[in-house]
Structures are given as C-alpha cells and as structure tokens.
Amino acid sequence: MIYDDIWSEPGLSNECCHLIRSLLQKKRRQRIDLRKILLH
C-alpha cells in the first residue's frame, strides 16, 4: 500500500518496508545504492 509516498505491507518487518521504500524512490539520487542494499 502507498499512502503519501510511504509504502508498507502488512506482515512485513519495518526493516523490509524501509528497504523497499528506499528502492522505490521516484528521484534517482534518493534511491539506495547497491552497497547499502547489501548492508541492509
């Protein structure tokens, strides 16, 4: 679900939702980079 540009899904951890939100950022510069994805 997306509310006010905040993505969440019932049943997923906050950390998982944060990672997915980071991947779905509209602006390329705001998206998480590969190194941070691997450390997440």
mmCIF file of the N, C-alpha and C atoms, coordinates in Angstrom:
data_MODEL
# 
_entry.id   MODEL 
# 
loop_
_atom_site.group_PDB 
_atom_site.id 
_atom_site.type_symbol 
_atom_site.label_atom_id 
_atom_site.label_alt_id 
_atom_site.label_comp_id 
_atom_site.label_asym_id 
_atom_site.label_entity_id 
_atom_site.label_seq_id 
_atom_site.pdbx_PDB_ins_code 
_atom_site.Cartn_x 
_atom_site.Cartn_y 
_atom_site.Cartn_z 
_atom_site.occupancy 
_atom_site.B_iso_or_equiv 
_atom_site.pdbx_formal_charge 
_atom_site.auth_seq_id 
_atom_site.auth_comp_id 
_atom_site.auth_asym_id 
_atom_site.auth_atom_id 
_atom_site.pdbx_PDB_model_num 
ATOM 1   N N  . MET A 1 1  ? 0.838  -1.175 0.000  1.00 0.00 ? 1  MET A N  1 
ATOM 2   C CA . MET A 1 1  ? 0.000  0.000  0.000  1.00 0.00 ? 1  MET A CA 1 
ATOM 3   C C  . MET A 1 1  ? 0.882  1.236  0.000  1.00 0.00 ? 1  MET A C  1 
ATOM 4   N N  . ILE A 1 2  ? 0.446  2.264  -0.682 1.00 0.00 ? 2  ILE A N  1 
ATOM 5   C CA . ILE A 1 2  ? 1.189  3.512  -0.703 1.00 0.00 ? 2  ILE A CA 1 
ATOM 6   C C  . ILE A 1 2  ? 0.263  4.635  -0.234 1.00 0.00 ? 2  ILE A C  1 
ATOM 7   N N  . TYR A 1 3  ? 0.682  5.291  0.840  1.00 0.00 ? 3  TYR A N  1 
ATOM 8   C CA . TYR A 1 3  ? -0.040 6.445  1.366  1.00 0.00 ? 3  TYR A CA 1 
ATOM 9   C C  . TYR A 1 3  ? 0.949  7.587  1.484  1.00 0.00 ? 3  TYR A C  1 
ATOM 10  N N  . ASP A 1 4  ? 0.653  8.709  0.858  1.00 0.00 ? 4  ASP A N  1 
ATOM 11  C CA . ASP A 1 4  ? 1.540  9.879  0.926  1.00 0.00 ? 4  ASP A CA 1 
ATOM 12  C C  . ASP A 1 4  ? 2.976  9.505  0.618  1.00 0.00 ? 4  ASP A C  1 
ATOM 13  N N  . ASP A 1 5  ? 3.183  8.715  -0.424 1.00 0.00 ? 5  ASP A N  1 
ATOM 14  C CA . ASP A 1 5  ? 4.514  8.275  -0.853 1.00 0.00 ? 5  ASP A CA 1 
ATOM 15  C C  . ASP A 1 5  ? 5.213  7.389  0.168  1.00 0.00 ? 5  ASP A C  1 
ATOM 16  N N  . ILE A 1 6  ? 4.465  6.789  1.096  1.00 0.00 ? 6  ILE A N  1 
ATOM 17  C CA . ILE A 1 6  ? 5.047  5.864  2.073  1.00 0.00 ? 6  ILE A CA 1 
ATOM 18  C C  . ILE A 1 6  ? 4.488  4.482  1.787  1.00 0.00 ? 6  ILE A C  1 
ATOM 19  N N  . TRP A 1 7  ? 5.377  3.555  1.462  1.00 0.00 ? 7  TRP A N  1 
ATOM 20  C CA . TRP A 1 7  ? 4.981  2.194  1.107  1.00 0.00 ? 7  TRP A CA 1 
ATOM 21  C C  . TRP A 1 7  ? 5.058  1.307  2.332  1.00 0.00 ? 7  TRP A C  1 
ATOM 22  N N  . SER A 1 8  ? 4.055  0.460  2.530  1.00 0.00 ? 8  SER A N  1 
ATOM 23  C CA . SER A 1 8  ? 4.094  -0.540 3.597  1.00 0.00 ? 8  SER A CA 1 
ATOM 24  C C  . SER A 1 8  ? 3.235  -1.721 3.180  1.00 0.00 ? 8  SER A C  1 
ATOM 25  N N  . GLU A 1 9  ? 3.480  -2.839 3.820  1.00 0.00 ? 9  GLU A N  1 
ATOM 26  C CA . GLU A 1 9  ? 2.730  -4.055 3.533  1.00 0.00 ? 9  GLU A CA 1 
ATOM 27  C C  . GLU A 1 9  ? 2.530  -4.793 4.847  1.00 0.00 ? 9  GLU A C  1 
ATOM 28  N N  . PRO A 1 10 ? 1.288  -5.044 5.221  1.00 0.00 ? 10 PRO A N  1 
ATOM 29  C CA . PRO A 1 10 ? 1.041  -5.786 6.457  1.00 0.00 ? 10 PRO A CA 1 
ATOM 30  C C  . PRO A 1 10 ? 1.772  -7.129 6.441  1.00 0.00 ? 10 PRO A C  1 
ATOM 31  N N  . GLY A 1 11 ? 2.395  -7.466 7.552  1.00 0.00 ? 11 GLY A N  1 
ATOM 32  C CA . GLY A 1 11 ? 3.092  -8.737 7.659  1.00 0.00 ? 11 GLY A CA 1 
ATOM 33  C C  . GLY A 1 11 ? 4.580  -8.655 7.393  1.00 0.00 ? 11 GLY A C  1 
ATOM 34  N N  . LEU A 1 12 ? 5.057  -7.541 6.811  1.00 0.00 ? 12 LEU A N  1 
ATOM 35  C CA . LEU A 1 12 ? 6.487  -7.369 6.576  1.00 0.00 ? 12 LEU A CA 1 
ATOM 36  C C  . LEU A 1 12 ? 7.089  -6.536 7.702  1.00 0.00 ? 12 LEU A C  1 
ATOM 37  N N  . SER A 1 13 ? 8.338  -6.800 8.015  1.00 0.00 ? 13 SER A N  1 
ATOM 38  C CA . SER A 1 13 ? 9.014  -6.051 9.075  1.00 0.00 ? 13 SER A CA 1 
ATOM 39  C C  . SER A 1 13 ? 9.228  -4.600 8.646  1.00 0.00 ? 13 SER A C  1 
ATOM 40  N N  . ASN A 1 14 ? 9.435  -3.741 9.638  1.00 0.00 ? 14 ASN A N  1 
ATOM 41  C CA . ASN A 1 14 ? 9.729  -2.335 9.345  1.00 0.00 ? 14 ASN A CA 1 
ATOM 42  C C  . ASN A 1 14 ? 10.987 -2.210 8.503  1.00 0.00 ? 14 ASN A C  1 
ATOM 43  N N  . GLU A 1 15 ? 11.990 -3.046 8.789  1.00 0.00 ? 15 GLU A N  1 
ATOM 44  C CA . GLU A 1 15 ? 13.243 -3.011 8.043  1.00 0.00 ? 15 GLU A CA 1 
ATOM 45  C C  . GLU A 1 15 ? 13.023 -3.368 6.577  1.00 0.00 ? 15 GLU A C  1 
ATOM 46  N N  . CYS A 1 16 ? 12.204 -4.376 6.338  1.00 0.00 ? 16 CYS A N  1 
ATOM 47  C CA . CYS A 1 16 ? 11.903 -4.786 4.966  1.00 0.00 ? 16 CYS A CA 1 
ATOM 48  C C  . CYS A 1 16 ? 11.147 -3.678 4.230  1.00 0.00 ? 16 CYS A C  1 
ATOM 49  N N  . CYS A 1 17 ? 10.169 -3.084 4.885  1.00 0.00 ? 17 CYS A N  1 
ATOM 50  C CA . CYS A 1 17 ? 9.410  -1.994 4.265  1.00 0.00 ? 17 CYS A CA 1 
ATOM 51  C C  . CYS A 1 17 ? 10.318 -0.808 3.976  1.00 0.00 ? 17 CYS A C  1 
ATOM 52  N N  . HIS A 1 18 ? 11.247 -0.515 4.885  1.00 0.00 ? 18 HIS A N  1 
ATOM 53  C CA . HIS A 1 18 ? 12.187 0.585  4.671  1.00 0.00 ? 18 HIS A CA 1 
ATOM 54  C C  . HIS A 1 18 ? 13.046 0.326  3.438  1.00 0.00 ? 18 HIS A C  1 
ATOM 55  N N  . LEU A 1 19 ? 13.540 -0.902 3.301  1.00 0.00 ? 19 LEU A N  1 
ATOM 56  C CA . LEU A 1 19 ? 14.355 -1.246 2.139  1.00 0.00 ? 19 LEU A CA 1 
ATOM 57  C C  . LEU A 1 19 ? 13.558 -1.074 0.846  1.00 0.00 ? 19 LEU A C  1 
ATOM 58  N N  . ILE A 1 20 ? 12.355 -1.566 0.824  1.00 0.00 ? 20 ILE A N  1 
ATOM 59  C CA . ILE A 1 20 ? 11.527 -1.463 -0.381 1.00 0.00 ? 20 ILE A CA 1 
ATOM 60  C C  . ILE A 1 20 ? 11.217 -0.002 -0.693 1.00 0.00 ? 20 ILE A C  1 
ATOM 61  N N  . ARG A 1 21 ? 10.899 0.802  0.338  1.00 0.00 ? 21 ARG A N  1 
ATOM 62  C CA . ARG A 1 21 ? 10.667 2.238  0.114  1.00 0.00 ? 21 ARG A CA 1 
ATOM 63  C C  . ARG A 1 21 ? 11.907 2.897  -0.473 1.00 0.00 ? 21 ARG A C  1 
ATOM 64  N N  . SER A 1 22 ? 13.073 2.497  0.029  1.00 0.00 ? 22 SER A N  1 
ATOM 65  C CA . SER A 1 22 ? 14.332 3.061  -0.473 1.00 0.00 ? 22 SER A CA 1 
ATOM 66  C C  . SER A 1 22 ? 14.554 2.710  -1.940 1.00 0.00 ? 22 SER A C  1 
ATOM 67  N N  . LEU A 1 23 ? 14.119 1.528  -2.344 1.00 0.00 ? 23 LEU A N  1 
ATOM 68  C CA . LEU A 1 23 ? 14.260 1.102  -3.736 1.00 0.00 ? 23 LEU A CA 1 
ATOM 69  C C  . LEU A 1 23 ? 13.245 1.789  -4.654 1.00 0.00 ? 23 LEU A C  1 
ATOM 70  N N  . LEU A 1 24 ? 12.110 2.197  -4.101 1.00 0.00 ? 24 LEU A N  1 
ATOM 71  C CA . LEU A 1 24 ? 11.021 2.758  -4.902 1.00 0.00 ? 24 LEU A CA 1 
ATOM 72  C C  . LEU A 1 24 ? 11.024 4.284  -4.983 1.00 0.00 ? 24 LEU A C  1 
ATOM 73  N N  . GLN A 1 25 ? 12.069 4.927  -4.489 1.00 0.00 ? 25 GLN A N  1 
ATOM 74  C CA . GLN A 1 25 ? 12.129 6.390  -4.533 1.00 0.00 ? 25 GLN A CA 1 
ATOM 75  C C  . GLN A 1 25 ? 12.011 6.880  -5.976 1.00 0.00 ? 25 GLN A C  1 
ATOM 76  N N  . LYS A 1 26 ? 11.197 7.893  -6.182 1.00 0.00 ? 26 LYS A N  1 
ATOM 77  C CA . LYS A 1 26 ? 10.997 8.439  -7.528 1.00 0.00 ? 26 LYS A CA 1 
ATOM 78  C C  . LYS A 1 26 ? 12.263 9.088  -8.064 1.00 0.00 ? 26 LYS A C  1 
ATOM 79  N N  . LYS A 1 27 ? 12.940 9.831  -7.213 1.00 0.00 ? 27 LYS A N  1 
ATOM 80  C CA . LYS A 1 27 ? 14.153 10.535 -7.629 1.00 0.00 ? 27 LYS A CA 1 
ATOM 81  C C  . LYS A 1 27 ? 15.349 9.607  -7.502 1.00 0.00 ? 27 LYS A C  1 
ATOM 82  N N  . ARG A 1 28 ? 16.065 9.469  -8.586 1.00 0.00 ? 28 ARG A N  1 
ATOM 83  C CA . ARG A 1 28 ? 17.184 8.533  -8.656 1.00 0.00 ? 28 ARG A CA 1 
ATOM 84  C C  . ARG A 1 28 ? 18.221 8.773  -7.559 1.00 0.00 ? 28 ARG A C  1 
ATOM 85  N N  . ARG A 1 29 ? 18.523 10.014 -7.281 1.00 0.00 ? 29 ARG A N  1 
ATOM 86  C CA . ARG A 1 29 ? 19.538 10.341 -6.270 1.00 0.00 ? 29 ARG A CA 1 
ATOM 87  C C  . ARG A 1 29 ? 19.104 9.969  -4.857 1.00 0.00 ? 29 ARG A C  1 
ATOM 88  N N  . GLN A 1 30 ? 17.815 9.809  -4.639 1.00 0.00 ? 30 GLN A N  1 
ATOM 89  C CA . GLN A 1 30 ? 17.319 9.448  -3.312 1.00 0.00 ? 30 GLN A CA 1 
ATOM 90  C C  . GLN A 1 30 ? 17.236 7.938  -3.117 1.00 0.00 ? 30 GLN A C  1 
ATOM 91  N N  . ARG A 1 31 ? 17.396 7.177  -4.184 1.00 0.00 ? 31 ARG A N  1 
ATOM 92  C CA . ARG A 1 31 ? 17.338 5.717  -4.079 1.00 0.00 ? 31 ARG A CA 1 
ATOM 93  C C  . ARG A 1 31 ? 18.575 5.173  -3.393 1.00 0.00 ? 31 ARG A C  1 
ATOM 94  N N  . ILE A 1 32 ? 18.414 4.070  -2.715 1.00 0.00 ? 32 ILE A N  1 
ATOM 95  C CA . ILE A 1 32 ? 19.504 3.402  -2.014 1.00 0.00 ? 32 ILE A CA 1 
ATOM 96  C C  . ILE A 1 32 ? 20.477 2.818  -3.038 1.00 0.00 ? 32 ILE A C  1 
ATOM 97  N N  . ASP A 1 33 ? 21.776 2.899  -2.742 1.00 0.00 ? 33 ASP A N  1 
ATOM 98  C CA . ASP A 1 33 ? 22.753 2.342  -3.680 1.00 0.00 ? 33 ASP A CA 1 
ATOM 99  C C  . ASP A 1 33 ? 23.032 0.869  -3.349 1.00 0.00 ? 33 ASP A C  1 
ATOM 100 N N  . LEU A 1 34 ? 23.688 0.195  -4.271 1.00 0.00 ? 34 LEU A N  1 
ATOM 101 C CA . LEU A 1 34 ? 23.906 -1.245 -4.153 1.00 0.00 ? 34 LEU A CA 1 
ATOM 102 C C  . LEU A 1 34 ? 24.644 -1.614 -2.872 1.00 0.00 ? 34 LEU A C  1 
ATOM 103 N N  . ARG A 1 35 ? 25.647 -0.850 -2.508 1.00 0.00 ? 35 ARG A N  1 
ATOM 104 C CA . ARG A 1 35 ? 26.415 -1.144 -1.296 1.00 0.00 ? 35 ARG A CA 1 
ATOM 105 C C  . ARG A 1 35 ? 25.515 -1.124 -0.057 1.00 0.00 ? 35 ARG A C  1 
ATOM 106 N N  . LYS A 1 36 ? 24.634 -0.133 0.023  1.00 0.00 ? 36 LYS A N  1 
ATOM 107 C CA . LYS A 1 36 ? 23.729 -0.035 1.171  1.00 0.00 ? 36 LYS A CA 1 
ATOM 108 C C  . LYS A 1 36 ? 22.676 -1.138 1.145  1.00 0.00 ? 36 LYS A C  1 
ATOM 109 N N  . ILE A 1 37 ? 22.269 -1.553 -0.055 1.00 0.00 ? 37 ILE A N  1 
ATOM 110 C CA . ILE A 1 37 ? 21.317 -2.665 -0.160 1.00 0.00 ? 37 ILE A CA 1 
ATOM 111 C C  . ILE A 1 37 ? 21.934 -3.920 0.442  1.00 0.00 ? 37 ILE A C  1 
ATOM 112 N N  . LEU A 1 38 ? 23.190 -4.181 0.106  1.00 0.00 ? 38 LEU A N  1 
ATOM 113 C CA . LEU A 1 38 ? 23.863 -5.377 0.608  1.00 0.00 ? 38 LEU A CA 1 
ATOM 114 C C  . LEU A 1 38 ? 24.063 -5.329 2.115  1.00 0.00 ? 38 LEU A C  1 
ATOM 115 N N  . LEU A 1 39 ? 24.198 -4.136 2.679  1.00 0.00 ? 39 LEU A N  1 
ATOM 116 C CA . LEU A 1 39 ? 24.391 -3.986 4.122  1.00 0.00 ? 39 LEU A CA 1 
ATOM 117 C C  . LEU A 1 39 ? 23.080 -3.932 4.891  1.00 0.00 ? 39 LEU A C  1 
ATOM 118 N N  . HIS A 1 40 ? 21.993 -3.720 4.203  1.00 0.00 ? 40 HIS A N  1 
ATOM 119 C CA . HIS A 1 40 ? 20.696 -3.533 4.860  1.00 0.00 ? 40 HIS A CA 1 
ATOM 120 C C  . HIS A 1 40 ? 20.252 -4.769 5.592  1.00 0.00 ? 40 HIS A C  1 
# 
